[in-house]
Amino acid sequence: MLSIKKLSWLCVFVMLLAGTPVLAQQQQILNLDSVLQRISNNNPMLQQYNYRAKAMDAYAEGAKSWMAPMVGAGVFMAPYPGAEIMEERDKGAWMVSAEQDIPNPIKQRAKEKYMKSRAGIEQAAKDVTYNDLRAQAKTAYYNWVVLEKQLDVLKDNERIMEFMLKLARIRYPYSQGKLGGVYKAEARLHEVQNMQVMTASQIEQQNVQLNILMNLPKDQKYKIDTTIAVPAPAALAVDTTYLAGARSDIRQLDRTIQSMQLNVEMEKKERLPDFKLRFDHMYPRDEMMPQQFTAMGMISIPIAPWSSKMYKANTKAMNLEIQAMQREREAMLNEAQGMARNMALELNTMREQVDNYNNRIIPALKKNYDVTILAYEQNNEELPLVIDAWEALNMAQMEYLKLLLSLFQMTVSYEKELER
């Protein structure tokens, strides 16, 4: 018997150990910061920009390369077939030729700087995409938080309606209640249960949305931190200097302008000459003639009027594009500053409304319901009036949650505008 007991306890212990990881996995709680960190590390849309930036760096490595040398072989000053040859030296010679273009190193350095600047644009584009993904994640997370609160309210409502339905069924046989009140309470109970099913489905959708953003299996389950506080009041005045440093789209535009300026410098370097070396060696077909060679060094003349028009026109066009982007930057900052102020005003108004619901309206309706249910328990009130008091409380709770969700969504938009 002692051995059987020991074996039984051992089996129980092993089962508990085996179940602990599953339980721990079920109880895993992801806060918002963890979700955002996983998106930053694992989202494929962000990883693509890392490869694009590396590609630009790779292009920059090849900016200082030379063109491949040219070699050739043929005949030199050879007569056409059938032509009369007076002397052996008129037969011409066999010729071997080699040619190499030598680029201007100043042009190469300018091109290298320009290509490296494009990697910075890709990094800034990554920040823009992350800002959008972060807003999507916050929206899904806050939706989930409010849905969990709504589910708690619905479960509490289910318990209330079950209690009222139980009392109504007890009182009806003793003529202390009406049959219509029983059916009304039963209908409200089923409505609450239907809303629970719908809310649970919406929670599942938010779970899937976050899994997509974090690049996790779509069916992976976890819990979230529902103790998120109501957002603090927002500042009405936002400096454009802060926006210029905080917003990723402004930084991307700044880096694009810098890259265009480097492109202008690279285009200006087109007025500098390029070089070429050529060497030809001749083997005369007449053995009495000496071997000969030709060595030439060539230089381009890009300042010639018919060739300088191209890089001058390109430089002028790119400078105009830079001026256009600078005006675009000013417009974006002005618009962002105005939108931030409007959002802050609306955000503060919503926050005040949420406080009123949470601290004044819902407590007053809760007291009204408590008084009504107490009177009903003492047989001094009818069930329909109790249901009306409950519906008023429930409507206020749902309106509060709806307003809270709007407050969170406005907070997401405000933080996206300020890049927080």
SULURDA-V260465 format. One record per residue. N is the residue number from 1. RES is the residue in three letters. D_CENTER is the distance of its C-alpha to the mean C-alpha in Angstrom with 2 decimals. Layout:
n:N res:RES d_center:D_CENTER
n:N res:RES d_center:D_CENTER
This chain:
n:1 res:MET d_center:64.18
n:2 res:LEU d_center:62.68
n:3 res:SER d_center:61.02
n:4 res:ILE d_center:59.59
n:5 res:LYS d_center:58.16
n:6 res:LYS d_center:56.59
n:7 res:LEU d_center:55.13
n:8 res:SER d_center:53.76
n:9 res:TRP d_center:52.12
n:10 res:LEU d_center:50.70
n:11 res:CYS d_center:49.17
n:12 res:VAL d_center:47.65
n:13 res:PHE d_center:46.24
n:14 res:VAL d_center:44.72
n:15 res:MET d_center:43.17
n:16 res:LEU d_center:41.65
n:17 res:LEU d_center:40.21
n:18 res:ALA d_center:38.82
n:19 res:GLY d_center:37.26
n:20 res:THR d_center:35.72
n:21 res:PRO d_center:32.58
n:22 res:VAL d_center:31.96
n:23 res:LEU d_center:32.55
n:24 res:ALA d_center:30.29
n:25 res:GLN d_center:27.52
n:26 res:GLN d_center:28.16
n:27 res:GLN d_center:28.13
n:28 res:GLN d_center:24.88
n:29 res:ILE d_center:22.93
n:30 res:LEU d_center:19.24
n:31 res:ASN d_center:18.48
n:32 res:LEU d_center:15.22
n:33 res:ASP d_center:14.90
n:34 res:SER d_center:15.47
n:35 res:VAL d_center:12.80
n:36 res:LEU d_center:10.11
n:37 res:GLN d_center:11.95
n:38 res:ARG d_center:12.01
n:39 res:ILE d_center:8.33
n:40 res:SER d_center:8.30
n:41 res:ASN d_center:11.41
n:42 res:ASN d_center:11.38
n:43 res:ASN d_center:8.39
n:44 res:PRO d_center:9.90
n:45 res:MET d_center:7.21
n:46 res:LEU d_center:6.76
n:47 res:GLN d_center:10.52
n:48 res:GLN d_center:11.49
n:49 res:TYR d_center:10.99
n:50 res:ASN d_center:13.34
n:51 res:TYR d_center:15.84
n:52 res:ARG d_center:15.73
n:53 res:ALA d_center:16.45
n:54 res:LYS d_center:19.20
n:55 res:ALA d_center:20.52
n:56 res:MET d_center:21.01
n:57 res:ASP d_center:22.79
n:58 res:ALA d_center:24.91
n:59 res:TYR d_center:25.83
n:60 res:ALA d_center:26.86
n:61 res:GLU d_center:29.14
n:62 res:GLY d_center:31.05
n:63 res:ALA d_center:31.53
n:64 res:LYS d_center:34.88
n:65 res:SER d_center:36.34
n:66 res:TRP d_center:39.57
n:67 res:MET d_center:40.55
n:68 res:ALA d_center:42.56
n:69 res:PRO d_center:46.33
n:70 res:MET d_center:48.59
n:71 res:VAL d_center:51.90
n:72 res:GLY d_center:54.58
n:73 res:ALA d_center:58.23
n:74 res:GLY d_center:60.91
n:75 res:VAL d_center:64.26
n:76 res:PHE d_center:65.38
n:77 res:MET d_center:68.11
n:78 res:ALA d_center:69.38
n:79 res:PRO d_center:71.87
n:80 res:TYR d_center:71.21
n:81 res:PRO d_center:72.92
n:82 res:GLY d_center:76.52
n:83 res:ALA d_center:76.82
n:84 res:GLU d_center:80.04
n:85 res:ILE d_center:79.61
n:86 res:MET d_center:82.29
n:87 res:GLU d_center:81.29
n:88 res:GLU d_center:79.17
n:89 res:ARG d_center:76.81
n:90 res:ASP d_center:75.84
n:91 res:LYS d_center:74.00
n:92 res:GLY d_center:70.92
n:93 res:ALA d_center:68.62
n:94 res:TRP d_center:65.72
n:95 res:MET d_center:62.58
n:96 res:VAL d_center:59.47
n:97 res:SER d_center:56.62
n:98 res:ALA d_center:53.45
n:99 res:GLU d_center:50.90
n:100 res:GLN d_center:47.85
n:101 res:ASP d_center:45.47
n:102 res:ILE d_center:44.63
n:103 res:PRO d_center:41.51
n:104 res:ASN d_center:41.54
n:105 res:PRO d_center:39.77
n:106 res:ILE d_center:38.68
n:107 res:LYS d_center:36.81
n:108 res:GLN d_center:35.19
n:109 res:ARG d_center:33.96
n:110 res:ALA d_center:32.49
n:111 res:LYS d_center:30.67
n:112 res:GLU d_center:29.35
n:113 res:LYS d_center:27.92
n:114 res:TYR d_center:26.28
n:115 res:MET d_center:24.61
n:116 res:LYS d_center:23.36
n:117 res:SER d_center:21.84
n:118 res:ARG d_center:19.66
n:119 res:ALA d_center:18.02
n:120 res:GLY d_center:16.99
n:121 res:ILE d_center:15.40
n:122 res:GLU d_center:13.20
n:123 res:GLN d_center:12.22
n:124 res:ALA d_center:11.49
n:125 res:ALA d_center:9.39
n:126 res:LYS d_center:7.27
n:127 res:ASP d_center:7.16
n:128 res:VAL d_center:6.44
n:129 res:THR d_center:3.31
n:130 res:TYR d_center:2.77
n:131 res:ASN d_center:4.95
n:132 res:ASP d_center:4.19
n:133 res:LEU d_center:3.19
n:134 res:ARG d_center:5.86
n:135 res:ALA d_center:7.87
n:136 res:GLN d_center:8.10
n:137 res:ALA d_center:9.21
n:138 res:LYS d_center:11.52
n:139 res:THR d_center:12.91
n:140 res:ALA d_center:13.80
n:141 res:TYR d_center:15.19
n:142 res:TYR d_center:17.25
n:143 res:ASN d_center:18.43
n:144 res:TRP d_center:19.65
n:145 res:VAL d_center:21.39
n:146 res:VAL d_center:23.21
n:147 res:LEU d_center:24.12
n:148 res:GLU d_center:25.65
n:149 res:LYS d_center:27.64
n:150 res:GLN d_center:28.69
n:151 res:LEU d_center:29.82
n:152 res:ASP d_center:31.87
n:153 res:VAL d_center:33.50
n:154 res:LEU d_center:34.30
n:155 res:LYS d_center:35.88
n:156 res:ASP d_center:37.91
n:157 res:ASN d_center:38.94
n:158 res:GLU d_center:39.99
n:159 res:ARG d_center:42.25
n:160 res:ILE d_center:43.70
n:161 res:MET d_center:44.47
n:162 res:GLU d_center:46.01
n:163 res:PHE d_center:48.19
n:164 res:MET d_center:49.30
n:165 res:LEU d_center:49.98
n:166 res:LYS d_center:52.00
n:167 res:LEU d_center:54.07
n:168 res:ALA d_center:54.64
n:169 res:ARG d_center:55.90
n:170 res:ILE d_center:58.18
n:171 res:ARG d_center:59.65
n:172 res:TYR d_center:60.14
n:173 res:PRO d_center:63.18
n:174 res:TYR d_center:64.88
n:175 res:SER d_center:64.39
n:176 res:GLN d_center:62.08
n:177 res:GLY d_center:59.22
n:178 res:LYS d_center:58.60
n:179 res:LEU d_center:57.36
n:180 res:GLY d_center:54.93
n:181 res:GLY d_center:53.20
n:182 res:VAL d_center:52.81
n:183 res:TYR d_center:51.16
n:184 res:LYS d_center:48.89
n:185 res:ALA d_center:47.71
n:186 res:GLU d_center:47.19
n:187 res:ALA d_center:45.13
n:188 res:ARG d_center:42.91
n:189 res:LEU d_center:42.47
n:190 res:HIS d_center:41.29
n:191 res:GLU d_center:38.89
n:192 res:VAL d_center:37.31
n:193 res:GLN d_center:37.08
n:194 res:ASN d_center:35.41
n:195 res:MET d_center:32.78
n:196 res:GLN d_center:32.18
n:197 res:VAL d_center:31.56
n:198 res:MET d_center:29.10
n:199 res:THR d_center:27.24
n:200 res:ALA d_center:27.15
n:201 res:SER d_center:25.64
n:202 res:GLN d_center:22.87
n:203 res:ILE d_center:22.16
n:204 res:GLU d_center:22.00
n:205 res:GLN d_center:19.40
n:206 res:GLN d_center:17.09
n:207 res:ASN d_center:17.81
n:208 res:VAL d_center:16.89
n:209 res:GLN d_center:13.54
n:210 res:LEU d_center:12.66
n:211 res:ASN d_center:14.23
n:212 res:ILE d_center:12.13
n:213 res:LEU d_center:8.82
n:214 res:MET d_center:10.95
n:215 res:ASN d_center:12.66
n:216 res:LEU d_center:15.93
n:217 res:PRO d_center:18.96
n:218 res:LYS d_center:18.71
n:219 res:ASP d_center:22.00
n:220 res:GLN d_center:21.35
n:221 res:LYS d_center:22.64
n:222 res:TYR d_center:22.32
n:223 res:LYS d_center:22.87
n:224 res:ILE d_center:20.90
n:225 res:ASP d_center:22.20
n:226 res:THR d_center:23.73
n:227 res:THR d_center:25.35
n:228 res:ILE d_center:22.66
n:229 res:ALA d_center:24.60
n:230 res:VAL d_center:24.59
n:231 res:PRO d_center:22.50
n:232 res:ALA d_center:24.77
n:233 res:PRO d_center:26.00
n:234 res:ALA d_center:23.79
n:235 res:ALA d_center:25.20
n:236 res:LEU d_center:26.34
n:237 res:ALA d_center:26.60
n:238 res:VAL d_center:23.61
n:239 res:ASP d_center:24.60
n:240 res:THR d_center:23.14
n:241 res:THR d_center:23.50
n:242 res:TYR d_center:21.08
n:243 res:LEU d_center:18.56
n:244 res:ALA d_center:19.09
n:245 res:GLY d_center:18.29
n:246 res:ALA d_center:15.43
n:247 res:ARG d_center:13.27
n:248 res:SER d_center:11.01
n:249 res:ASP d_center:12.05
n:250 res:ILE d_center:15.58
n:251 res:ARG d_center:15.34
n:252 res:GLN d_center:14.18
n:253 res:LEU d_center:17.15
n:254 res:ASP d_center:19.39
n:255 res:ARG d_center:18.79
n:256 res:THR d_center:19.40
n:257 res:ILE d_center:22.59
n:258 res:GLN d_center:23.63
n:259 res:SER d_center:23.20
n:260 res:MET d_center:25.25
n:261 res:GLN d_center:27.87
n:262 res:LEU d_center:28.19
n:263 res:ASN d_center:28.55
n:264 res:VAL d_center:31.31
n:265 res:GLU d_center:33.02
n:266 res:MET d_center:32.86
n:267 res:GLU d_center:34.38
n:268 res:LYS d_center:37.09
n:269 res:LYS d_center:38.07
n:270 res:GLU d_center:39.17
n:271 res:ARG d_center:42.41
n:272 res:LEU d_center:43.26
n:273 res:PRO d_center:45.40
n:274 res:ASP d_center:44.69
n:275 res:PHE d_center:47.39
n:276 res:LYS d_center:49.00
n:277 res:LEU d_center:51.72
n:278 res:ARG d_center:54.06
n:279 res:PHE d_center:56.95
n:280 res:ASP d_center:59.49
n:281 res:HIS d_center:62.33
n:282 res:MET d_center:65.35
n:283 res:TYR d_center:67.84
n:284 res:PRO d_center:70.98
n:285 res:ARG d_center:72.65
n:286 res:ASP d_center:75.93
n:287 res:GLU d_center:76.65
n:288 res:MET d_center:78.70
n:289 res:MET d_center:75.75
n:290 res:PRO d_center:73.50
n:291 res:GLN d_center:69.84
n:292 res:GLN d_center:67.71
n:293 res:PHE d_center:64.14
n:294 res:THR d_center:61.94
n:295 res:ALA d_center:59.27
n:296 res:MET d_center:57.16
n:297 res:GLY d_center:54.45
n:298 res:MET d_center:52.53
n:299 res:ILE d_center:50.31
n:300 res:SER d_center:48.30
n:301 res:ILE d_center:49.04
n:302 res:PRO d_center:45.78
n:303 res:ILE d_center:47.39
n:304 res:ALA d_center:49.62
n:305 res:PRO d_center:49.23
n:306 res:TRP d_center:48.35
n:307 res:SER d_center:45.51
n:308 res:SER d_center:44.13
n:309 res:LYS d_center:43.11
n:310 res:MET d_center:39.99
n:311 res:TYR d_center:38.31
n:312 res:LYS d_center:39.54
n:313 res:ALA d_center:38.03
n:314 res:ASN d_center:34.68
n:315 res:THR d_center:34.67
n:316 res:LYS d_center:35.52
n:317 res:ALA d_center:32.81
n:318 res:MET d_center:30.05
n:319 res:ASN d_center:31.33
n:320 res:LEU d_center:31.16
n:321 res:GLU d_center:27.53
n:322 res:ILE d_center:26.80
n:323 res:GLN d_center:28.67
n:324 res:ALA d_center:26.71
n:325 res:MET d_center:23.34
n:326 res:GLN d_center:24.93
n:327 res:ARG d_center:25.96
n:328 res:GLU d_center:22.53
n:329 res:ARG d_center:21.22
n:330 res:GLU d_center:23.99
n:331 res:ALA d_center:23.24
n:332 res:MET d_center:19.55
n:333 res:LEU d_center:20.74
n:334 res:ASN d_center:23.52
n:335 res:GLU d_center:21.44
n:336 res:ALA d_center:18.87
n:337 res:GLN d_center:21.91
n:338 res:GLY d_center:23.56
n:339 res:MET d_center:20.70
n:340 res:ALA d_center:20.20
n:341 res:ARG d_center:23.94
n:342 res:ASN d_center:24.16
n:343 res:MET d_center:21.40
n:344 res:ALA d_center:23.22
n:345 res:LEU d_center:26.48
n:346 res:GLU d_center:25.25
n:347 res:LEU d_center:23.57
n:348 res:ASN d_center:26.86
n:349 res:THR d_center:28.84
n:350 res:MET d_center:26.93
n:351 res:ARG d_center:27.32
n:352 res:GLU d_center:31.04
n:353 res:GLN d_center:31.36
n:354 res:VAL d_center:29.75
n:355 res:ASP d_center:32.20
n:356 res:ASN d_center:35.07
n:357 res:TYR d_center:34.32
n:358 res:ASN d_center:33.92
n:359 res:ASN d_center:36.91
n:360 res:ARG d_center:39.32
n:361 res:ILE d_center:38.93
n:362 res:ILE d_center:38.11
n:363 res:PRO d_center:40.73
n:364 res:ALA d_center:43.35
n:365 res:LEU d_center:42.72
n:366 res:LYS d_center:42.75
n:367 res:LYS d_center:46.18
n:368 res:ASN d_center:47.34
n:369 res:TYR d_center:46.42
n:370 res:ASP d_center:48.09
n:371 res:VAL d_center:51.23
n:372 res:THR d_center:51.33
n:373 res:ILE d_center:50.87
n:374 res:LEU d_center:53.51
n:375 res:ALA d_center:55.89
n:376 res:TYR d_center:55.21
n:377 res:GLU d_center:56.01
n:378 res:GLN d_center:59.25
n:379 res:ASN d_center:60.01
n:380 res:ASN d_center:59.83
n:381 res:GLU d_center:56.91
n:382 res:GLU d_center:55.97
n:383 res:LEU d_center:52.94
n:384 res:PRO d_center:51.44
n:385 res:LEU d_center:51.26
n:386 res:VAL d_center:49.51
n:387 res:ILE d_center:46.97
n:388 res:ASP d_center:46.52
n:389 res:ALA d_center:45.90
n:390 res:TRP d_center:43.38
n:391 res:GLU d_center:41.62
n:392 res:ALA d_center:41.44
n:393 res:LEU d_center:39.90
n:394 res:ASN d_center:37.48
n:395 res:MET d_center:36.46
n:396 res:ALA d_center:35.86
n:397 res:GLN d_center:33.78
n:398 res:MET d_center:31.61
n:399 res:GLU d_center:31.34
n:400 res:TYR d_center:30.35
n:401 res:LEU d_center:27.54
n:402 res:LYS d_center:26.43
n:403 res:LEU d_center:26.50
n:404 res:LEU d_center:24.73
n:405 res:LEU d_center:21.84
n:406 res:SER d_center:21.79
n:407 res:LEU d_center:21.89
n:408 res:PHE d_center:18.85
n:409 res:GLN d_center:16.90
n:410 res:MET d_center:18.21
n:411 res:THR d_center:17.28
n:412 res:VAL d_center:13.58
n:413 res:SER d_center:13.94
n:414 res:TYR d_center:16.03
n:415 res:GLU d_center:13.80
n:416 res:LYS d_center:10.86
n:417 res:GLU d_center:13.68
n:418 res:LEU d_center:14.89
n:419 res:GLU d_center:11.70
n:420 res:ARG d_center:13.04
